[in-house]
Amino acid sequence: MAAHPRLLDLFCGAGGTAVGYRRAGFEVVGVDSAPQPRFPYAFVQADAMQLDPRFLASFDAIHASPPCQAYSDLAHRNGNADDWPRLIEPVRDMLVATGKPYVIENVEGAPLRNYIVLCGTMFPGLRVLRHRLFETNFIIPVPPHGRHPLCHTRDKRKRHYGTTDEMRDYVTVTGGGNCSIAAARDAMGIDWMTKKEINEAIPPDYTEYVGRYAMMAVPTPAPPEAVSAQAAAGAV
Ligand SMILES: C[S@@+](CC[C@H](N)C(=O)[O-])C[C@H]1O[C@@H](n2cnc3c(N)ncnc32)[C@H](O)[C@@H]1O
């Protein structure tokens, strides 16, 4: 048996989710359709929707971060949400079929069920405003969510809210370029990604939190003595 329970990280990107699960105690294997040279653990380049069910079943828990563009505010405002695949339902069917503890992560507006919302304000080491939904088939307490603090922006029209500093105040990390790569890395607790990768990433603190509860949902293997006693009983 592996020294650590094994978690499969589907749609793994450059590994924001993966690093949190590793910190929670899982051995992590990532799958992404694009090459991920900065993903820090074992990596398989493949279409996550075409995986062999026996490969999925070989893990103790599974996380999936399907592309969020179809569900995002921006796509709805631009009227092009239908240009993107809607993978949440087929991913859920695939994960439920394994019978393993699972997590599906996505943006607000995505059709998740039984989810909690995590925000950077819930984690003392972070200073990013980034709401992400986590659907799970195990129970996770919801951390308290306070009022959002003043957030840094490069938008001069918002100067009347007060002077901000991207290396001190909360930031948002988006493709729109509201902060530098240095500020994004510092705010998200990620020091190995490019700006494009970090725009899509989950702060590892989020999945370290989720991962601690996923770990409790992984069945404890029977100790070797119990297994041999059962085998002996079966042999009689
Ligand atoms: C939101 S990003 C994942 C971010 C990552 N969880 C993190 O925290 O760093 C979604 C990823 O899904 C990948 N992707 C899109 N369609 C895919 C598919 N059919 N199979 C596998 N990966 C896919 C993209 O290449 C992208 O890296």
The ligand as a Gaussian input file, in Angstrom:
#p B3LYP/6-31G(d) Opt

LIG

0 1
 C       -8.893000      26.196000     -14.024000
 S       -7.500000      25.420000     -14.746000
 C       -6.939000      24.415000     -13.402000
 C       -6.204000      25.148000     -12.328000
 C       -5.584000      24.263000     -11.291000
 N       -6.556000      23.440000     -10.599000
 C       -4.774000      25.053000     -10.268000
 O       -5.245000      25.260000      -9.142000
 O       -3.661000      25.490000     -10.603000
 C       -8.261000      24.248000     -15.817000
 C       -7.292000      23.339000     -16.586000
 O       -8.067000      22.382000     -17.302000
 C       -7.316000      21.985000     -18.425000
 N       -8.242000      21.274000     -19.331000
 C       -9.227000      21.786000     -20.108000
 N       -9.916000      20.785000     -20.715000
 C       -9.342000      19.607000     -20.306000
 C       -9.614000      18.230000     -20.551000
 N      -10.623000      17.844000     -21.365000
 N       -8.839000      17.315000     -19.935000
 C       -7.828000      17.664000     -19.118000
 N       -7.522000      18.961000     -18.844000
 C       -8.280000      19.921000     -19.423000
 C       -6.705000      23.270000     -18.943000
 O       -5.540000      22.985000     -19.717000
 C       -6.386000      23.993000     -17.618000
 O       -5.039000      23.769000     -17.240000

